[in-house]
Amino acid sequence: MATEPRARPADEGAIGAPNSVEARTIDWPAASRAAEAAAREAQRLGVRVNVAIVDAGGNLAAFVRMPGAPLHSIEIAIDKAYTAVSFGLPTGRWNETLQAHSEAVRQGIVLRPRFVAFGGGLPITEDGQRIGGIGVSGGSEEQDGACAQAGLRALGLAET
């Protein structure tokens, strides 16, 4: 597994200086465990959901669709995970977060493609570094959030 991003040397931009940083991302076994745990929680709650796990770059890493889960919520689950990893903020916290911003920001950000501002998406953070996101859709916001939390717990992680 890669290490924390390296600091740039004093001679940044000099020939021979690094032009990249190392970054960590969720691996497929962890993504699969998180997705399964979220689906099991949905089953326990009696709801049918779609669960998406994305890596640090927002790319789909694992997906579970429970039979009977709403078809439209497939993309919503993926977009919740994408939004969570993009900003490092649970999707359910956007309403309160946007209150501190201008009207232009409040109205504009919700129009961005793939942006979701309601519960069910959580960043996956390990050792202070964002490695992915989880998105759950198909139940209520509270149920989706509980399922996403179960996915984090399966990885030994908690909401940040």
N, C-alpha and C positions, 0 to 999 in steps of 0.2 A: 504494500500500500504506500502511496506517495506521502511525502512529508508536508508540513506547513509551507505556505508560499515563502519563498526566499526574499529577503530585502535586496533591493537593487544596490549595486556597488556605487561608490562615490563618483566613479567615472562612467555613469550611466550614458549610454549612447556611444560609448567608445567601441572601436573594433575589438571583437573578442568578448565583449560584455554579454551576459545572458539576455536573450530576447523573449524569454518566456518565464512563467512561474509554474510550479507544480501545484496541482489541485487534486483534492480528493472527491470521490463520487461514490454513491451507493453501488454495491455489487449485486449481481443477479440473485444469489441466494438470500441476501437480506431483503431485497425488493420482494421476492416471492414470499418470504415469511411474513412481512408486513401486510401484504395484500391478503394472504390467507387469514391472518389474525383479524383483520378488519371485517372480512366476510363472515367469519365465525361469530364475531360480535353482532353483526347484523342478523344472523340466524337466531342468536340468543334473544335479540330484541324483537324478532318476528317481522323484520322488514327485508325487502329485497333491494339490493344496492349494486352499483357498479363501483369498483375500487381501482384507482390508478396510482401507480408509483412512477415518478419521474426522477431522472438523475440530476446532478448539479447543473447541467446545461438545459434542463427542461425537456429532455427526450424521454419518451415512454420506456420504462424499464420493466414493468410488470403490470398486468391487468387481470382483474377477475370480474366477470359478469355473472351475477346470480340469475338463474332462470326466473323470468317474471319481473325483473327490474325494469324500470321505465327505459325505453330505447333512447329517448332524448337525453337522459341523464348520463349516457356513455360519454359524450363530449363534455358535459358539465363536470364530471369527475376528473377527466383529463385536464380541463382548464383550471379547476380548483387546485390541483397539484402544481400546475405550471405557475399559477399566480402565487402560491405559497413559496415556491422555491425562488421565483423571480425577485420577490421583495423581502423574503425572510420573515413574513408576517402571516399569522393565521388569517384565513379569509374572513372569518367571523369578526375580526377586529377592525375591518375597514371602515365601518360606519362611524365608530368613535374616532378613529384616526383622521378621517377626512374632515371632521368638525374643526380641526385646527388649521385647515388650509383655505385658500381663497375659493370663491364661487367658481372660478374658471377651472381650478384643479378638481373640485368636487364634481362638476358636470363633465369635464373632459376625460378624466381617467376611467370612468365607468363606460365610456364609449370605445375604449381600446379593445381590439380583438383579443380574445382569450382571457380577459380580466373578469374575475368573479369576486363580488363583494359580499358574499353571505357564507355562513358557516359550513364546515366540512372539509376544508383544506388546511393542512399544517406543513410547515417546513420540517425537514428531517435534519437535525443538527447533531453532530458528533464532535466532541472535544472542541466546541466553539466554532466549528466550521460547517457550513451548510453543505450537505452531501446529496440532498434530494428533496422531494415533496410528496405528500400523500393527499389524494383527493377522493372523497366518498360522496356519492349522490344517489338518491332514490328514496331516502327517508326524510324526516323533518331535519331542520338544521341541527337540532340537539342530537338526534339519532346519528346523523352523518358525522358529527363531531365526536361522538362517543366511539364510533367505529374507527375513525382516524386515530384517536387516542390509543385504542387497542392495538393498532398497527405499530405505533411508536413503542408501546410497552413490550411488544414481541421482540423488538430490537434492543431492549434494555435502555430506551431513551424516554425522555419526557418532553412536553411542550415547552418551548422557550419563549 
